[in-house]
């Protein structure tokens, strides 16, 4: 593995398509991209767990895998007894299964913690191929560490087996774990090279290109942007925001054999963190999606927690931002952090967008302020389950939110969707139920009747 110096000219490299500052400067909330206000579900999938980043078990063609009538999703999880802000420090992957994509059962932890890489696991993807399950994950930190570190490697647990009967679905090993990819310091920044507020080399996403049959892993990375380079007009502050969508190719088609290639997309000078990249192919177009936060945009740019998208005519095509700026889905202004970690998947003529239910009844401008709330409020306002699934229409490089499904409803393509309401059918899903930030319902089992009167008086601690 080669490192490049922290100062000096950048190495020669193939230039990928870029998300430019001029494009991102036009970001704004419009009716077509604003999700409706989400309210808590009557029941969470598992009241004992925080559930957040989620991905479906898919086959090589990218379709939801159904095994003897069961479909499966994987999530980052932690005990619901933990303060929500601490969950990333202990994240582990669990699986959940369902017959109908609505009523989900907890299957359990995926891996034996004694054999897995990293001190905790972050997001990835899952493949069902030839009767075996491959779970790709981010190995964060080191399993032997005595304090948290933030190195990131892309790993896989391969060889998972399934058992099914009329009553349930089981996932077991033996798993063969291996580290697949590490940053090379040339195409992708190492932790030692990083100067930005966040370091990323994570979120592997399996993708087989239907046009070529080639097999790829997409991931989130950072482009080496040394101090003193000409990038961003030499602006050192902007240079720290150097996110990219990375890619590796399998020369053999083997799901465990990968070689790094130049990024699919660069966001140098625009954004530091292009999370959970994934591609959906429809009508000959390749739609590349990422999630990002408002606080990861470069200075003088104003973005939102949202799903951002780009379109090209091939996997390695010239991506251009959807809706001119890239913004596809964002939360309403009075609930700016109600959901996050969006995942798009095809359903007939639409795309469906899943996410997790994040902080609700909360309209402050920064998630940092969550830590100022009493612990009871931090727990109450964190959803910790799947959010309502959004319905998205896509025509060329334009998208529009057209409606929503229930919390955690993840239908297979063979299943009919509910009819749109008359209001949804008018195509302004973002206008309905904008609500009042104080008007949220509450999780009954998280309510504290003895909450501090200051918090009970106005819901915001003011």
N, C-alpha and C positions, 0 to 999 in steps of 0.2 A: 504494500500500500504506500503510495507516495503522497507526501504533503507538499504544499506550495507555501512559500513564505507569506507571512502576514502583511508584508509591505512589498511593493514592487508591481510590475506589470502582470496582468492576468495571463494565463496560458492561452495558446491558440485553441479554439474549440468551434465546433459547428454551431451556428447561431440558430436557436429554435424560434418559433413564433413567440411574440411577446404580448403581454397585457400592458398597455402603455398608460402613462400618467394622464395623457389627454383623454383616453377612454374612461378611466376611473374617475376623472374630475367631474364627469356628468352624472355620477351616482345620485339617485334620489328615490324616495319612496313614491311609487305610483300605484294606482288601483290594481293594475295587472299583476303586481309582485307582492302585495301585502297580504299576508295570511290573516284570517279572522282571529279574533281573540279566542284562546283556548281556555276552557274551564276544566277543573279536575274531574277525572272519571269517577263513577260511583264506586268502582273497585280497581285497585292496581293489580298488575299481573302477579306480583309477589310482594306483599306488604313488608316482608322481612328484608328486602333487598333494595338498594339503590341500583337502578338499571339505567345505563346511558348508551354510549356508542353501540350500534346494533347492525348486524349484517345477516343476510339470508344464506342458507346453504343452497348453492347453485350447481348446475352441471356445466360442462365445457362451453355449451352454447349460451350461457348466461341466464338460462331459464331457472325459475324456482324448482329445486329438486323435490319431487314427491316420492317418498319411499313407502310403499305399501299403504298409501293414503295419508301418510304423515308429512308435514312440512316442518322445517326447523329454522330457528334463528339463533344467533350467538350474540352475546352482549358482554360489555364490560360491566362488572358488578362489584358491589361491596355491601357490607352489612348496613342496614338502615339505621342501626344504632350510632353509626359514625356521623360526625358532622359532614354535610355534603361536600364542603370544600376540601376535605381530606381524602376523598375517595380515590383520587388518582394515585395516591401513595401506596395503596394496597390493592389495586385493581386486579381482578382475576376474571377469566372468561368462563361463563356458564352458558348452557344451551337450554332452549325452551322449544316445545313442540306442540302441534295443534293439528286437528283434522280439518278445521274450517277456516283457519287464518284469523279467527276472532278470539276464541277461548284457548288461552295458552297455559300449558303446565310447565313447571320448572323441572328440568331434567337433572341438573346438578353441575358440578365443576367439570370442565372438559379434561384438564390435565392433572396428573399427579405432580404436586408442587415440588417434589424431590428431584424430578428429572427435567424440568422445563428451564429454558434460558431466561435470564433477567430476574430482578427482584420483584418485578410486577410486569403484567402484560397490558399492552395498549392495543389499539384497534387493528383490524386486519380484514380477512375475507375467508371464505370456506368453499371448497370444491368437493363435489361428489363425483368420482370417476372410477369406472370399472369396479364398483362395489367397495371402494375405499374412500375415506374422508381425509382431506388435507386441510388443516387449519393454519392459515398464515397469520402471523402476529408480530407485533413490535415487542422485542425484548428490551425493556427499559431498565437501566441500571445493571447490576451484576448480582447473581444469586448469592455470592459470598460476601457482599458488602455489609458493613456494620452501620452505615449511614447512607441516606439516599444520594445517589448520583444520577446523572441524566444522559449518559451515553445511550445511544439507540442503535439497534441492529435489527435487521429483518430476518425472521426465523420462520420455521414451519414445524408443526407436528404432523407427521405423515403416517398413514397406515391405520387410521381409525376404522373401527368396525361397528356395524349397527345391528341391533336386534329389535324386532318389532313383533307385536301381537295385537289382538283386538283392543287391548286396554292401554297400550303405551308404546313408547319409543325409547330405546336405550343406546347410548354411545359409549364405546369403550376402546381401549388400546388393544395391543401394545402400540404406543406412539413412538416413532423414531424422530427425535428432535435434531435439527441441524440449523446452523446459521447460514442463510442464503446470500445475504448482501451486507456489505459495510461501505460507508462512504470512502471514495478513493482520493479525495482532496483535489481532484482535477475537475471532473464533471460535477461532483457533489461535495459540498463543504463538510469537513470534519468538525467535530466539537471544538478541537483546538483552534481551528481557523475562525470560528464563529465570533462575530462582533455584535450581532443583533440581540434584541431583547429575548428572543426565543430561538432555540436550536431544534431542527427537525431532520430526521431520517426515519420515517415511520409510515404506517398505514398501508401495508401491501394489499393490492387488489388484483386478483387473477382475471385475465382477459384473453380470450381467444378471438382473433380477428376473423370474422366470417368471410372476408374477401380473399384472404391469403392462407388461412389455416395456421398462421404463426401464433405462438403462445407468448404472452407477456405478463409481467408484473408491473403495475403502476404503483407509485408511492409518492409520498410528500418529501421534498428535500429543499436544500438551499444551494444557490449558485455561488461558488467562490467569487467574492468581490473585494479584492484587497484594497486596503487603505492606500490612497495615492493613485488609484486607477482613474480612468476617464469616465467611468460609469456615472450616471446621474449628473452629468456636467461637473464631476469632481466633488459633488456635495457629499461629505462623509456621513452626515446624518441619514440622508436618503439611502446611501449604499448599504446600510445595515438592514434594510428591508429587501431581502433578496430571495424570496420564495420561488420554488419551481415545482413542476410536476415531473417527477423522475420516472424512468422506465428501464426495465431490464427485459431481455429476450431469452427465451429458451432455445438453444441451438438444436436440441433434440426433440423438443415437445414434452420432455420429462418434467412433471410439475415440481421437481426439486433441483433442476439444473438451470442456472441463470447467469447471464452476463450483462453488466451495465452498458447502457447506451446513452447518448446525449438526451437531455430533457425533451419532453413533449411541448412544454410551455414554460416560459420565464415570466416572473413578475418582479424583476429587479427594479428598484426605485418606486415600487407600487405597494407590495404587500409581503410580509415576512412569512406567512403561514397559509399554505394552500392545502387544507386538511382533507383527508379521505378521498383522493381523486378516484373517479370511476367513469366509465364510458358506456353509453347506451347507443346502439346503432338502430336507426330507423329511416326508411325512405332514402337509403343511400347516403345519409349523413351520419357523421360521428359526433355525438354530443358528449363533451367532456365536462364533468361537474366537479366542483370542490366546495367545501365549507370554509368560511373564514369569519373572523371576529372584527368588530369595529375598531378594537385597539391595535390590530396588527397592520393597519394601513400606514403608509409612510407619512411623514410630516406634510401638512398642507393638503392632505386628502381626507375626505370624510366618507367613511363607509359604514356598513351596518353588519351586525351578526346576520349572516345570510348564506343562501346557496347561490353560488355563482357558476355560470356556464359559458361554454364556448363551442363553436361548431366548425367542422371542416369536412371535406369530401373524402378523406381517408384518415387512418390513424395518425399518419405522419404528415397530414396536410397543414395548410396555413389556417390555423384557428383564428376565428374572429369572435368577439364577445357577443353573446346573445343580448337582445334588446339594447344594442349599442354600447352599454356599459359593462355587461356581464351579470348584472343582478337578475336573478330568477325568482327567488323567494326571500322575503325578509319578514321579521315580526312587526306588528303594529307599534307605533311610537309610544303608546302608553303601556306596552308590554314587550319591551325591546329584547328581553332575554327569555321569552316563554318557551322557545324550543331551539334545538341546535343539532348538529351532526346529521345533516340531511342525506338521504340516499334515494336516488331515482331508479325506478325499474319500469319496464314496459308493461302496459296492459292494453292490448288491442290498439285503439286509436289514440290512447292517452299515455302519459307517464304518470306514475304514482310516486309520491314523495313521502317517505317515512322519516321520522326524527324522534328524538326523545324529549319528553316534557321536562323543561329545565326550570328556571325560576319564574313563578307566576305571582300575581299580586305584588309586582315589583316594577317600578318605573323610574328608578334612579339611572343616571347616565352611565354608570360603570358597575361591573360585577365586583370590583374591589370593595364597594360599600356593603356588600352582603356580610362581610366580616364584622361590620359595626352593629349588626342586628343582634339581639339576644339569641342564644342558642336555640331556644324554642321556636323563634321566628325563622331562623335559618333552615331548620328542619321543615317547618310548616310550608314555607314558600318554595321548597324544592320539590318538583314533581316526582322525579325518580322512577318514571315508568315511560312507556311509549306515548308519544303525542298522537293526536288525530292525523291520519294519513291524508295528504293533499292530493287533489286531482289537477293535473296540468295538461293544457293543450299546447301543442308545439307545431308551428308552421314555419319551416325554414329557419330563420334566425330570430323568430319572435315566439314568445311564450306568454301564457296567461293562466293564472290560477282560476279554475272554474268551479271548485267546490271542495268538500272534504268528506272523509269517511270517519268512522268512530276511532277512538284511541286504539292503537295497536291492531287495526284491521289491515291485514296483509294478504289480499286475495291473489289466487292463482289466475293466470290469464284465461283459463277455462270458465271462470266464475263470472256471472253477470254482476255489474255494479248497481247500487241503488239508483233510482231515477234522480236526476238533479231537481232541486226545488225550483220554483219559478224564479226566485230571486237569484239563485246560483246560475241558472240558465242565461241570465242577462249578461253574465261575464264580469261581474264586479264583486267577486267573492271577498275581496279585501275591504269592501265597504260595509259588509254586514257584520253585526256583532262587534263593532269597534269597541263598544262598551266603555266603562269607566274603570280606571285602574283600581278603584276601591270596590268594584262590584263583583269581584270573584267569589265563587264558592270556596269552601275549605274542605280539606280532608278531615272527616270526622275523627279518625283515629289519631290525627296529629293536632287537633285543637287542644288548647290549654286554657281552661276556663279561668285560670288564675293569672293569665298573662298580665304583664305590667300594664297599668291603666294608660300609660303614655302610648303604648302600641295599640291598645284596643280602641283608643279615641279616634285615631285617623288612619291607622294601617301603615303609616310611613314613618312614625317616630318623630314627627315634627310638632 
